[in-house]
Amino acid sequence: MTKRNRIGVLCMVLLIPAILLATSIRVAPSTLNIGSNGTVVTVHTSLPFSSVIAASVTLNGLDIQSWKADARGNFVAKFSMTAVKALVNSGALSLGTAELTLEGLTSSGDAFSSSTSITIVDR
């Protein structure tokens, strides 16, 4: 008779809760006219510029176009207005009151997310 060794393997999964940072945002323009010739939607945050990984930032899933620091040193994100208008054309956003959500990561790996409402018109 052959003696078999049985080796038990214990697997442990360590779940580390992600920290979701709160930030406030302000979107310009606050009223988006689908018929306008505007080119940029600007999102002002309360996060320090140096703490944000700019390439990770999205607005309702849209990639960031450019970024900068404002006079207070806070992160400012810019998105293509054509791309935001395309969200309306696709039905992802509706005329009237619409919610925009900015998401991204900080340099320490923490996620942030903030939403605000804007008005969308077609004049």
ZIRAMO-V159626 format. One line per field, one symbol per residue. ss: DSSP state (~ for helix, > for strand, _ for the rest). phi: phi as a letter, one per 20 degrees, with the letter a starting at -180 (. if undefined). psi: psi as a letter, one per 40 degrees, with the letter a starting at -180 (. if undefined). A space follows every 10 residues. Layout:
ss: ???
phi: ???
psi: ???
//
This chain:
ss: __________ _________> >>__>>>>__ >>>______> >>>>>>>>~~ ~>>>>>>>>_ _>>__>>>>_ ___>>>>>>> ~~~~~~~~~~ _____>>>>> >>>>>>____ >>>>>>>>>> >__
phi: .eededdedd dcddedffed febdccdcff ceegefefdc ddceddefgf edegfeeccl neffebbade fenefcdccf fgfffffffe nfcdfneced cecrcefene ecbbcbdcdd ccd
psi: hhhhhhhhhh hhhhhhhihh ihiiihhhie hhhdeieieh hhhhiehhde ehgdeehihf ehiidiiiia deeihhihih ddddddddde ediiiahihh hhiaiieeei iihiiiiihh ig.
//
